[in-house]
Amino acid sequence: MEVKLKDNTVVEIREAQVTDAKAILDFFNQVNLETKNLMREPNEYSMTLEEETAFLEKTVSSKDNYMCAAFLNERCISTAGFHGSSLQRVHHRVSMGISVLRDYHNLGLGSYMMKNIVDYAKIYGKQKVELEVRVDNINAIHLYQKFGFIQEGLISKGFFVDNQYVDLITMAKFI
C-alpha cells in the first residue's frame, strides 16, 4: 500500500519478499549505525546476502512470523516484524520489533508500520503482541501507547550501551 508521510513523501509499505534481501540488508547496516535503541552494535550485524535471503524465505512461508518494509523508490527506509511460535502454549503471542531510518523519524511512518504489524497479527490469529523498549526511548514508548500497548514490566539493566546499563520496559497489546 502507498502512504503519504507528513512531509508529503509517498512510500510503499508491503510484506517483505525474498527479492528485497539486498535492500533490507543495506537498511539494517545503516539503521544500526544511526541508533543505540536496537539490540546490536553496528559491528555485530554480520548477516550475508545469502543469510538474509534464507531468513526472508523462512519468514514469508511462516504462519508465525511476519515482516514488512517501507520503500522509497527502491530503498528500504523502515522495517517492522514479529516472530512467534507454533507451540500450542505460546502460539497466541508474538514478539515485535520496528525500526525507521533517522531521516524519516517524526513523519508518521512509525504509525503506519505499527498499524501494519497489529493488522497482520490479527490476520495470523495472534492475541498478544509483545515488545521491549529502552526506558529513555520516549518517542517509541509514546508510539506504542498510541496503539494501545501497556507496560507489563521492567528488565533492570536490560541493555549495556556506552559503558552503562539501561533498563528496558516490557510492553504488550492484547488484540
Contacts in CASP RR format, 6 or more apart in sequence:
PFRMAT RR
TARGET T0000
AUTHOR 0000-0000-0000
METHOD contacts of the structure
MODEL  1
MEVKLKDNTVVEIREAQVTDAKAILDFFNQVNLETKNLMREPNEYSMTLE
EETAFLEKTVSSKDNYMCAAFLNERCISTAGFHGSSLQRVHHRVSMGISV
LRDYHNLGLGSYMMKNIVDYAKIYGKQKVELEVRVDNINAIHLYQKFGFI
QEGLISKGFFVDNQYVDLITMAKFI
1 12 0 8 1.000
1 13 0 8 1.000
1 14 0 8 1.000
2 10 0 8 1.000
2 11 0 8 1.000
2 12 0 8 1.000
2 13 0 8 1.000
3 10 0 8 1.000
3 11 0 8 1.000
3 12 0 8 1.000
3 13 0 8 1.000
3 109 0 8 1.000
3 112 0 8 1.000
4 10 0 8 1.000
5 11 0 8 1.000
5 104 0 8 1.000
5 107 0 8 1.000
5 108 0 8 1.000
5 109 0 8 1.000
6 106 0 8 1.000
6 107 0 8 1.000
6 108 0 8 1.000
7 107 0 8 1.000
9 72 0 8 1.000
9 104 0 8 1.000
9 107 0 8 1.000
11 70 0 8 1.000
11 71 0 8 1.000
11 72 0 8 1.000
11 77 0 8 1.000
11 109 0 8 1.000
12 70 0 8 1.000
12 71 0 8 1.000
12 72 0 8 1.000
13 68 0 8 1.000
13 69 0 8 1.000
13 70 0 8 1.000
13 71 0 8 1.000
13 78 0 8 1.000
13 112 0 8 1.000
13 113 0 8 1.000
13 116 0 8 1.000
14 68 0 8 1.000
14 69 0 8 1.000
14 71 0 8 1.000
15 60 0 8 1.000
15 66 0 8 1.000
15 67 0 8 1.000
15 68 0 8 1.000
16 24 0 8 1.000
16 56 0 8 1.000
16 59 0 8 1.000
16 60 0 8 1.000
16 67 0 8 1.000
16 68 0 8 1.000
16 69 0 8 1.000
16 79 0 8 1.000
17 56 0 8 1.000
17 60 0 8 1.000
18 53 0 8 1.000
18 56 0 8 1.000
18 57 0 8 1.000
18 60 0 8 1.000
20 56 0 8 1.000
20 69 0 8 1.000
20 76 0 8 1.000
21 49 0 8 1.000
21 52 0 8 1.000
21 53 0 8 1.000
21 56 0 8 1.000
22 49 0 8 1.000
22 52 0 8 1.000
23 69 0 8 1.000
23 71 0 8 1.000
23 74 0 8 1.000
23 75 0 8 1.000
23 76 0 8 1.000
24 52 0 8 1.000
24 56 0 8 1.000
24 69 0 8 1.000
24 76 0 8 1.000
24 79 0 8 1.000
25 47 0 8 1.000
25 49 0 8 1.000
25 52 0 8 1.000
26 75 0 8 1.000
26 76 0 8 1.000
27 69 0 8 1.000
27 75 0 8 1.000
27 76 0 8 1.000
27 77 0 8 1.000
27 78 0 8 1.000
27 79 0 8 1.000
27 101 0 8 1.000
28 45 0 8 1.000
28 47 0 8 1.000
28 79 0 8 1.000
28 99 0 8 1.000
29 42 0 8 1.000
29 45 0 8 1.000
30 101 0 8 1.000
31 38 0 8 1.000
31 99 0 8 1.000
31 100 0 8 1.000
31 101 0 8 1.000
32 38 0 8 1.000
32 40 0 8 1.000
32 41 0 8 1.000
32 42 0 8 1.000
32 44 0 8 1.000
32 45 0 8 1.000
33 42 0 8 1.000
34 101 0 8 1.000
34 102 0 8 1.000
35 99 0 8 1.000
35 102 0 8 1.000
36 161 0 8 1.000
36 162 0 8 1.000
37 133 0 8 1.000
37 134 0 8 1.000
37 137 0 8 1.000
37 140 0 8 1.000
38 99 0 8 1.000
47 55 0 8 1.000
56 67 0 8 1.000
58 65 0 8 1.000
59 65 0 8 1.000
59 66 0 8 1.000
59 67 0 8 1.000
63 86 0 8 1.000
63 124 0 8 1.000
64 83 0 8 1.000
64 84 0 8 1.000
64 85 0 8 1.000
64 86 0 8 1.000
64 91 0 8 1.000
64 94 0 8 1.000
64 124 0 8 1.000
65 81 0 8 1.000
65 82 0 8 1.000
65 83 0 8 1.000
65 84 0 8 1.000
66 81 0 8 1.000
66 82 0 8 1.000
66 117 0 8 1.000
66 120 0 8 1.000
66 121 0 8 1.000
66 124 0 8 1.000
67 79 0 8 1.000
67 80 0 8 1.000
67 81 0 8 1.000
68 79 0 8 1.000
68 80 0 8 1.000
68 81 0 8 1.000
68 113 0 8 1.000
68 116 0 8 1.000
68 117 0 8 1.000
68 120 0 8 1.000
69 76 0 8 1.000
69 78 0 8 1.000
69 79 0 8 1.000
69 80 0 8 1.000
70 76 0 8 1.000
70 77 0 8 1.000
70 78 0 8 1.000
70 79 0 8 1.000
70 100 0 8 1.000
70 104 0 8 1.000
70 109 0 8 1.000
70 112 0 8 1.000
70 113 0 8 1.000
71 77 0 8 1.000
77 100 0 8 1.000
77 101 0 8 1.000
77 103 0 8 1.000
77 104 0 8 1.000
77 109 0 8 1.000
78 98 0 8 1.000
78 99 0 8 1.000
78 100 0 8 1.000
78 101 0 8 1.000
78 104 0 8 1.000
78 109 0 8 1.000
78 110 0 8 1.000
78 113 0 8 1.000
79 98 0 8 1.000
79 99 0 8 1.000
79 113 0 8 1.000
80 96 0 8 1.000
80 97 0 8 1.000
80 98 0 8 1.000
80 99 0 8 1.000
80 110 0 8 1.000
80 113 0 8 1.000
80 114 0 8 1.000
80 116 0 8 1.000
80 117 0 8 1.000
81 96 0 8 1.000
81 97 0 8 1.000
81 98 0 8 1.000
81 117 0 8 1.000
82 94 0 8 1.000
82 95 0 8 1.000
82 96 0 8 1.000
82 97 0 8 1.000
82 117 0 8 1.000
82 120 0 8 1.000
82 121 0 8 1.000
82 126 0 8 1.000
82 129 0 8 1.000
83 94 0 8 1.000
83 95 0 8 1.000
84 90 0 8 1.000
84 91 0 8 1.000
84 93 0 8 1.000
84 94 0 8 1.000
84 95 0 8 1.000
84 126 0 8 1.000
85 91 0 8 1.000
85 93 0 8 1.000
92 125 0 8 1.000
92 126 0 8 1.000
92 127 0 8 1.000
92 128 0 8 1.000
93 126 0 8 1.000
93 127 0 8 1.000
93 128 0 8 1.000
93 129 0 8 1.000
93 130 0 8 1.000
94 121 0 8 1.000
94 124 0 8 1.000
94 126 0 8 1.000
94 128 0 8 1.000
94 129 0 8 1.000
94 130 0 8 1.000
95 129 0 8 1.000
95 130 0 8 1.000
95 131 0 8 1.000
96 117 0 8 1.000
96 121 0 8 1.000
96 129 0 8 1.000
96 130 0 8 1.000
96 131 0 8 1.000
97 117 0 8 1.000
97 131 0 8 1.000
98 110 0 8 1.000
98 113 0 8 1.000
98 114 0 8 1.000
98 117 0 8 1.000
98 140 0 8 1.000
100 109 0 8 1.000
100 110 0 8 1.000
100 113 0 8 1.000
105 139 0 8 1.000
106 139 0 8 1.000
110 143 0 8 1.000
111 143 0 8 1.000
111 146 0 8 1.000
111 147 0 8 1.000
114 143 0 8 1.000
114 144 0 8 1.000
114 146 0 8 1.000
114 147 0 8 1.000
115 147 0 8 1.000
117 129 0 8 1.000
118 129 0 8 1.000
118 147 0 8 1.000
118 173 0 8 1.000
118 175 0 8 1.000
121 129 0 8 1.000
121 175 0 8 1.000
122 175 0 8 1.000
126 175 0 8 1.000
127 174 0 8 1.000
127 175 0 8 1.000
128 172 0 8 1.000
128 173 0 8 1.000
128 174 0 8 1.000
128 175 0 8 1.000
129 149 0 8 1.000
129 172 0 8 1.000
129 173 0 8 1.000
129 175 0 8 1.000
130 152 0 8 1.000
130 170 0 8 1.000
130 171 0 8 1.000
130 172 0 8 1.000
131 144 0 8 1.000
131 149 0 8 1.000
131 170 0 8 1.000
131 171 0 8 1.000
131 172 0 8 1.000
132 155 0 8 1.000
132 168 0 8 1.000
132 169 0 8 1.000
132 170 0 8 1.000
132 171 0 8 1.000
133 140 0 8 1.000
133 141 0 8 1.000
133 144 0 8 1.000
133 168 0 8 1.000
133 169 0 8 1.000
133 171 0 8 1.000
134 140 0 8 1.000
134 159 0 8 1.000
134 166 0 8 1.000
134 167 0 8 1.000
134 168 0 8 1.000
134 169 0 8 1.000
135 154 0 8 1.000
135 166 0 8 1.000
135 167 0 8 1.000
135 168 0 8 1.000
135 169 0 8 1.000
136 166 0 8 1.000
141 169 0 8 1.000
141 171 0 8 1.000
144 171 0 8 1.000
144 173 0 8 1.000
147 173 0 8 1.000
148 173 0 8 1.000
149 171 0 8 1.000
149 172 0 8 1.000
149 173 0 8 1.000
150 171 0 8 1.000
150 172 0 8 1.000
150 173 0 8 1.000
151 169 0 8 1.000
151 170 0 8 1.000
151 171 0 8 1.000
152 170 0 8 1.000
152 171 0 8 1.000
152 172 0 8 1.000
153 169 0 8 1.000
153 170 0 8 1.000
154 167 0 8 1.000
154 168 0 8 1.000
154 169 0 8 1.000
154 170 0 8 1.000
155 167 0 8 1.000
155 168 0 8 1.000
155 169 0 8 1.000
155 170 0 8 1.000
156 165 0 8 1.000
156 167 0 8 1.000
157 165 0 8 1.000
157 166 0 8 1.000
157 167 0 8 1.000
158 165 0 8 1.000
158 166 0 8 1.000
158 167 0 8 1.000
158 168 0 8 1.000
159 165 0 8 1.000
159 166 0 8 1.000
159 168 0 8 1.000
160 166 0 8 1.000
END
